[in-house]
Every structure is written in structure tokens, then in C-alpha cells.
Amino acid sequence: MSYSREKSQPIFDRALNVLVKGVSSNFRFLGEKETPVIVKGKGAHVWDADDNEFIDYRLGWGPIILGHADDRVNQAVTEHLENGTTFAATSELEVIVAEKLVKMIPGMEKLRFTNTGTEATMHALRTARGYTNKEKFIKFEGQYHGAHDYVLFSTASSPISAMGARTSPIPVQVGSGIPDKIRDYVYCLPFNDFEAVEQCVKDHHGELGAILVEPCLGNIAGIEPKDGFLDHLRSLCNDHNIALIFDEVKTGFRLSNGGARETYGVIPDISTYAKSLGNGLPVAAFGGKAEVMDVIGGGSVTHAGTFGANGVSMAAANAVIDILNETPVLKDLSKRGLRLKEGLDQVLTDADLPHQMCGHPNIQGFLITDKKVQEVRDLAYSDDGLYETIMNNMYNRGVWIEDDPREPWFLCEAHTEEIIDKTLNIFQESVKAAVK
């Protein structure tokens, strides 16, 4: 079927006149005649301006962990609005939320609030440099850490052909406007490659202030670390005075209540959080060991922000944390996510399509390939065109998933067993239509 754009298209035409490409993020633009105009969401569903309804597995690229417009979060935010929002001062609610996070996250001792994942990773990297007094850092190919200059190298959108040989990787700058000299501060390495990290640390440990890693690749189908990989990073950092940073903007409050720290049993020096912490409201945090974070309190590292820990964000975060602590949201979601993952796997197997399932049940994906997938370079062997066709078929049948296999499927509490059943039936239809 083809959905009507009778109302959506005029709105987007207006957007093109006043917003660059009609959007407020480059990644939201899908074409002048294809970009959706969403007017509301509730639970696991969204509706566009033409009242077309979709089961949503994009979930705003991950933040919606409970479901759109969750009544419990909405009520908490509404009630707090009566008290005002921003005072440039500490609030008791801010303290309460911080106390809950310290108790909830293994090894978390002190933190700071901010507003976005980009801000969180930017401040975390600066803090790590201030703590170690070393300027360079390691990041991993395919990983996205926000939109600040130092991390816009070799992301999921970078051409694999430009990354050079695995043994001599080249940092690939994402777009223009980034000073050329910044690439001198970053080493981009293949994910899940013990030897590459060891060699880089051996050669440059006197210059390396941090290793920045997404424990689970939030922009590469949710690829997880090999057994022992994160432990290996931890050991290297311990041995060479390097700060280990977990970017948990996507994995935090999604993999488990304690995030990747709990799921994989490795404690970094600093972690970053955003997305699921506010169930769609803009709130972020970064924190870790007290001795590391105290370089901010000592005044040697600058951290500031007008809207950090504003009342609306704190009210949302407080509600989300209480829900996660008081009910088995993520454990139950993992069970349903595993059922979805196994169902997708079976449909692809029945269709005789070579494929690799990836990711944690709550942030998962698959690639149409017969090559084992461990890092972004493996995407060179993926049939992205067929994947896009299948996802477009899904969209036309009322299920919204990113048509790029790099972006995972996100699940939320509102994805019921019935919704997963419906999704699997539509997926089967969509695969059959794509391969006939």
C-alpha cells in the first residue's frame, strides 16, 4: 500500500522554506517527498499528519524506553512545571536523582547533569584529558559519540573504503567545517580487535588520555563486544594511566538498569548517559569515579550549562528511574526482544537469506550477509539494498524501522506480545514481497 501525504506534504513544503532541508537534524531528512511529518505518539505507535498509524521501532533513535507519552512520566513532568524550571541553583530533586543514579549504576560515585548525549561525551572526554593530562584518545570505527568535532571521525556513515587497511586505519572526517589538526588527536581502530588496541597503546600510551567506546554499537545494528574485549580495554587503561570512557548514551537504562557496566561486568572511569534516562525528554549525565570527576570540582576542568538539571528533565528522569527500579521493565523487555529476534531469524532462514543477527534483545538488528559481523568493516559485505526494500515494505504495511541496516531496532515497554506477533507477520510478508 501507499500512504497518503495529502496533509503531510504541504507541511513539509513549508518546512523546506524555513528549516535547512526541512529538518533539525541531518539524519531526519529522507527526501523532499518522503520525509514523514509525525504529529503524535502513544505507547509503541506513532501517527503522521495524515493519521497513518505505525508500530514504531525507531523510538526517536532510542530514547523512548517506556513508550511514547508515557502517562507516569507525563504526570511527573506536569506536576513539576508548577514549581518552575530553571534557577541556576541546586535543587533537591537534582540531588535525589543523582543519589538514585549513584545507587543504581555499578561503580558510579559522582556525576554531573547536562542536556544531550553530545554534551555528555564532550564533557566526559574533556574530563578524562584533564585527569590524565594527556590529549589524544582512541575511538572505534563505526561508533558515533555525538556531533562535536573531536569525535566526528570514522562513524557509521563514513565510507569504509576510505578507512585504509585494518593494520593502518585512517581517521575519516565526517563532513567539512572540522579543523584538519583535530585528526591528530584521535586514533580510530576496528572494534573488537584486541591486537589493534594493544599495538596502539604500546606505541602511544604516553600521549593517550582516554579510550572512548560504545560497549554495544548503537549505530551498527547493536553489535556487541567479543567476550573479554571490554575487560581487555580496562586492563590496558589500568596499566597505562588511560581513562576508560563508556558511551552509554544508547545502552544506559536499556540493556539493564545498571547499563553496560552491569550487563558486561566492566567498570569504566567515566560513563555518559542520555536517551532512555528521560523517555524522550532532553536529559543527560556523565559521571564515574570520584577522583576522576573531582577534576571538575577542583576547577581545573570546565563544565557548565544553563539548562543542566532543569526541573522538567529531572522530573522525567526521576519518574523513569523509579519505574525501572520498581518494575522489571528491562528484564521483561529482554524476553520479548529475544522472541522478536528469534522470530526475525526464523523468517530470514525460511526465506533462505544469508544473514547475521546482532545486538542485545533491547537494541538489535540484522545484516543480510554470510560474513560474521563484529565491526563496521563487515558491513561492506552486507546487501543493504535488499534490507532497504524489506524495510520499505514494512513501512508500507504499518511498521516503521530505519531502512538503513546500521540503525538498530529499538524496543520499549509498550511493545507487547501482540505487537511483536503482528510485527513478525508483517516482516514475513515484507520479506516474501522483496525476494519474489
N, C-alpha and C positions, 0 to 999 in steps of 0.2 A: 504493500500500500504506500501511498504518498500523502504525507500530511499537508494540510492547508497552511499557507503562510499569509492568508488574507490580512490578518491583523499584525502578525509579526514583522513582515517585510517593511511596511510603512514606518514602523517604529525604528527598525534597524537603518533604514534610509536616513531618517533624522539623525540617528547616532553617527552615521558617516560624515555628517556635516559639522559636527561639533566635537566628536571624540576621534582621536587618531585611530584609523582603521575601524572605528565604531566600537572600540573596546577599551578597557582599562588595564589590560594585560595582554601582551603579545600572544600568549598561548590560548587566549579565548577566541581568537579570530579563526573561523573555519571557512570563510569565503563570504562574498557580498550577498549571495543568495542562499547561503547555507547556515550561517551563524544563528543559533537559537536565541530567542528572547524569552527568558523564563520570568514568570510573574509570581509563582508561589511554589512552596514545597511543604509537604507534610509527611512525616514518617519516612518511608522508603520511596516516596513518589515525588515527582515534580510535574508542573504544568506550564506550558508555554502560553504566549499571548493569545493563541487560537484555541486554548483549552484542550490541547492534545496532552494526554497523560502518559508518563513514562516511569517505569521502575528505574531507579537511579543507583548505578554502581560507580559513578564518578564522585558523588558526595562532596562537591566543591574541591576535588583533588585531595580528599582525605579528612577534613576536619569534622564532618558530621558522624560522630560515633554513636549517638543515641537515636538519631533520626531528625529530619528537618522539623523546625519549630516545635521542639520537644516541650510539652506543657510544663514539666517540672522546672526546666531551665528558664522558660519564658516567665513563669511566675516569680522566680527568684530575682530576675532582672527587673521586672516591672515594679516589684516591691521596693527594690533598692533605689530606683530612679527618684523616689520621693525624697531621698536623702541627699540628692546632688550627685555629681560625678567626679569632678577634678578639683583638687585643693592644693596641689603642690606641697603635700604633707603626708606623713604616715597615717594610715587608717587601721583600726583594729581588724577589719575584715581582711586587709592585706596580710596582717600578721597571722591571722587564723589560717588563711590559705597556704601561706608559706610553711606554717607548722605542720599542716596536713601533708604537704608535699615531702617535707623532710622525713616524716614518719613513713610515707608510702613508698618512697624510692630508695632502694638499697644503696648505702654509701653516700647519700646526699646529706650534706652538712649545712651549707649556706647557699643562698640563691639571690638573684635579682630578677624583677619582672620587667618585661618590655612588651612590645605590641605585635611583632611579626616574627616569623621564622628567620627572615633575612637579618633583622636586627639581632636576634639571638645568636646566630652563627657569627656575625660580625663582631659582636662584643666578646663572645667566647674565644675567638681567635686572638683578639687584642689582649685579652686577659692572659691567655697562655703565653703569648710573647712577653708580656710584662713579667710573668712569673719566672720564665726560664732565661730571660734576657737574650733570646735568640730569635731571629726574624723569619727564617724560612720554615716551610711546612710541607708535609705530604698530604695530598688528596688522591682519591682514586678515580680512575676513568669511569665516565658514565654517571657519576654521582653529582647531584645538584644540591647546593648548600645556600641557595638564595641568590639575590640579584645584586650583590655588592662586588666590586671589581676584583678583589683577590681570589674569589672562588669561581669566577666565570671562565674556567678553562676545562676543556675535555669533559663536558657534560654529556647527558644523554642525546642532546641534539647536535653534537659535534660530529662531523664526518669521520667515520672510523678509518678511512683511507689516509687521513691526514695525521693520525696519531703516531705514525712511524712504527718501527719494529718493536716487538714486545720487550726486547732486551735493551732498547734505547728509545723509550717513549718520548714523544714530543708534546708539550702542553699546547693544546689547540684553543686559541682565544675565541670566545663566543661573542661575535659581533664587534662593531667598532666603538670608539669612544673610551677604550680602556688603555691607559698608558702602556707602551711597549715594555717599559722597565719592570712592570709588575710581574711578568712571567719569570723574571729572575728569582722570585721569592717562592715559587711553587714547583714541586716535583709531582707530576701526575703519573701514577703507577697503576698497572692492572689489578683489579680487585681479586682477592682470593689467591694471590701469588706470594707465598712465603718468601721465596728466594729473591724476588724483586725488591721487597721491602727490606730484607736483611742487607742486601747489597747497597741500597740507597742510604740506609742508616750507617753502615760501615764507612761509606765514602764521605758522608756529610753530617754526621751526628754533632759535630762542633758548631754547625750552623742551624740545625733543626730545632725549632721551638715547639712544634706540635705535629701530631698526626691527627688529621680530621677525617672521620669516617662515618658514613651511614651504615649502621650494623646490618641493616636489611635495605636493599636498593629500592628506594621509593619511587624512582623514575625508570627502573629497568625491571619491570614485571615482578618486583618484590623478591629478586634473587637474594638468597640467604648466604651467610658466611659458611665456608667449609668448617668442619669440626677442627677446633683448635686455632683457627685463624685469629680471632679476636684475642684469645689468650696470648698468642704469639706477639701481637701488637703491644699488649700490656707488658709483657716481659721486656721487649725491646725498649719501650719507653722508661721502664724502671731502671734499666741498665745504663741508659744514655742521657738521663735528665731531659726527657722529652715529655711534654704534656699530651695525654691521650684525650681527644675530644670525641664524644659520641654525638652525632647529629641525630637527635631523636624527634625532630620536628614532625615526622610522619609516624614513627614507630612508638613514640611515647603515648601512653594511655590508649594503645591499640593492640599491641602484641600481648600485653598483660598489664596489670595495674602498675607494676614497677618498671614497665617498658623493657627495652633491650637489656638493661642491667639485670633484671630478674630473669628474663627469658633465656639469655645466653650465659648468665653467671659470671660476667666480667664487669668490674667497676672501673670506669674511666676517671680521669681527673676532673673533667667538666662534661656536662651534657646540656643539650639545647632542647627546648620543648615549645610547641605551639599547637596548631591544628586542633587535635581532639580535646585539648585542655579546655576549650571554650565552646565546643559543639557548634562552631560556626561564628562565634563572637571573637573579635580580634584580641587575643591574649597570648603572650609568650613568656618564657622564662629561660634562664641559663644558670647553672649552679653546679656545685660539686664539693670537693674537699675544701675545708675552711682555710687551710694555709694557702691554697691557690686563689680562692675568691677574695681573701683579705688584701690582696694587692690592689684591689679596687678601694676598699675601705681605708687603706693606708695612703691613698691619694696619688699613688704612682701611675695608676691606670684610670683613665676617664671613662665613666659610664653615666649617662644622663638621658632624660627623656620626659617631656611634658606629660604624656598620656600613659606612661608606665604605671601599672597597678591602679588604673582608674576604676571607679566604683562599678560600672557596668561589667567590665571584664572580670573583676574579682567576684562579683555576684554569680556570673556564669560559671567561672572556674570552681567556685565553692560548691555549686549545685552539682556539677559534673563529678567532682571528686567524691562527694557524698554518695552519689548514685553508684559509682564504681565500687566504692568500699562496702556499701550496704547490700548490694545485689550482685550476683555472679554474671554481670553483663558480658565481660570479655571471655570467660570460660564457656558460657552458653553460645556466644557468637562464634567461637572457635569450632565448636561442634557443628554448627550449621554451615560455617565456612568450609569445613572439611567435607561435608556432604556435597556442597556445591562443587568443590574442587574435584572430588571423585566422580561426580556426575559429568562434569565437563570432559574429564579424562576419558570416560567411557564412550561418550558421544564421538569424540575425535578418533578413538580406537576403532569404533564400529564403522566410521567413515573411511577407515584405512588411511588416515592422515598422519604422517610422522610429526611428532610433537614432543615438547618438553614442558611439563607443569612446573611452575616456580612459586616460591614465596610461602609465607605463613598464611594459614586459612583466613585471617582477617585482612590481609593485604596480599593478594595473589594475582597470578597471571599465567599465561602460557605463550609459547612461541611455536610456530609451525616450522619445525626443523628436526632433523635426525641427529644433530650435534648436541652433546651435553652442554648445558648453559651454566656458566659460572661467572661470567663478567660481560661487559658491554661489547667487546670484540666478537663475541659469539653471535651477536645479532646480525653480523654480516651474512650469515648462512640461513637467516630466517625469511620465510615467504611473507613479507609484510603486506603485499598486495592482496593475497588471499585472506589474510587476517582482517584487513580493512573491509573487504567485501562482506565477510561474515558479520562484522560489527555494524555495517550499514544495514544489513538485513535485520539485525537485532533492533536497531533504531526504528526501522520501518514497521516493526512489529511491537513497538512499545517498551523496549528495554534500552536504556542509554548507558553505553560504555564507550570510553575513548576508542577511536578507531586506529590508534597507534599502539602496537603491542608493548611499547616501552612503558606505557602508563598502566599501573595495576588496576585490578578490580578491587574496590573498597567496599567493605560490608559495615552495616550498622545494626544496632539492636532491633530496629524496626523491620529488618529483613527476616520475615517469619518463614516457617517451613513451607507454608502455602506459596509465598512469593518465590522461594527457591525452586519449588516444583514447577511453577509457571515459567520461571527463567530457563530451566533446563529443557522444558518442552519447546520453548521458543528458540533456544540455542540449537536443538536438534533440527528444527525446521530451517533455521538460517544456514546451518552447515550443509544440509541437503540441497538447498537452493543455490549455494555457492559452488558446489562441486558437480552438479548435474551436467 
